Amino acid sequence: MKNLILPLVNWGMGAIIIGVFAIVCIVMIVVIYNLANSDKEKNDTTHPEV
């Protein structure tokens, strides 16, 4: 009976996973923002005002 209390949480790995998830979310937000802005610029150049 060495040790009956088993750790159920690995805090180091959990922090790394949360960090990776945050980075992925930030990258997705930046990509969507850039796509939205490039679409506006494309529409402005294809339809000049008369």
N, C-alpha and C positions, 0 to 999 in steps of 0.2 A: 504494500500500500504506500507507494511513493507519494503521489500527489493526486488527490481526487478532484481538485478544482481545475477544470480545463478552461483556458481563456476562450471565450466565444467571439471576441472581436480582435482583429488585428488593426490597431489604430494607424499604424504606418501605411499599410496598404490602402486602408479606407481614405486616408488623406490624399494619397496619390491618385486614387480613382476619382475623387471629387475634384481635384485639380485638373485632371485630364478632361473631365466632363465640362468644367467651366471654360477651359480653353476651346473645346469643340463648339460650345454655345457661342462664344465670342467670335470665332471664325465664321460660323454660320450667319450671325447677325451682320458682320462686315460684308460678306459675300452678297447677301440679300440687299443690303443698302447700296452696294456698288452696282448691282444689276438694276435696281430701281432708278438710280441716277443716270446710268448709261442709256436706259430706255428713254428717259426724258430728253437727253441730248440728241439722240438719234431722231426722235420725232420733231424736235425743233429744227433740225437741218433739212429734213425731207419735206417739210411744209413751210416754206418761207411766207412771211406775211406780205400781202400785196399792198 
